[in-house]
Amino acid sequence: MQDKISMGLNRTGLKASPLIADELLEQFDLQDDVPAPAIDVHALRRAYREDAEPVGSVPPPASLKGVFGAAKEALSGNRMHVLLDKLGERLAYERAGVRLYEAMLDKIVDAPDLPPGLTIQALREIRDDEAAHFALLSDAIERLGGDPTTQTPCADVTGVQGLGLLQAMTDPRTTTAQGLQTLLAAERIDTVSWELLVSLVDGFGHDDLASEFSRAYARELEHEERVRGWLAAAVNERAFGEPEPKSS
């Protein structure tokens, strides 16, 4: 498999410039005699937090069914808007997941060789699962009387978090193995978040959603395991020139 990573003229480490490194470390020693900065960074950040507006809000139910459902939950002490916020989060993440796998497909389309097991068809299957999970979540929000087109606070935050993953994937310098590492990070977040969502809908007593979401969670676990296997094979091939030995 073609490997873009090789030994070269990398001078980012201290040991590459020992004389200058010694001078730099001497400056650190001198810092002990320098008075503390006048600005209290922790106090400054606390002031920003106190003045900050919330990331967003969850709108009221978009239908009479939603209004009655939220009122019923409120009588039991449950907060339906928390569930809708987390559903909106997963909806946004699954949409981003489709885009992430599309970017990975684009990355490997011209790759001369791929790690064992990794194929365009296998990636497309996972991408299609992500799209199916997006549709499942959209339908679930509708069934609870919400609006799936709303960007909830948690959806907003997860969108920002996912930007780094997409940037790493679409960077033309990153390799297939680095793309797989990015997918594995995304899948790990996804599996843990689906596990939490299953527990949440179960707590609200939505047995039908809990069953459907449990199946989606099982599929996400499969995604994570497959990507982990591809990554292990890719790294082993780069390091030793052969795929990872299969465990007995």
Secondary structure by P-SEA (a helix, b strand, c coil): cccccccccccccccccaaaaaaaaaaaaacccccccccaaaaaaaaaaaaccccccccccccaaaaaaaaaaaaacccaaaaaaaaaaaaaaaaaaaaaaaaaaaaacccccccccccaaaaaaaaaaaaaaaaaaaaaaaaaccccccccaaaaaaaaaaaaaaaaaacccccaaaaaaaaaaaaaaaaaaaaaaaaaaaaacaaaaaaaaaaaaaaaaaaaaaaaaaaaaaaaaaaccccccccc
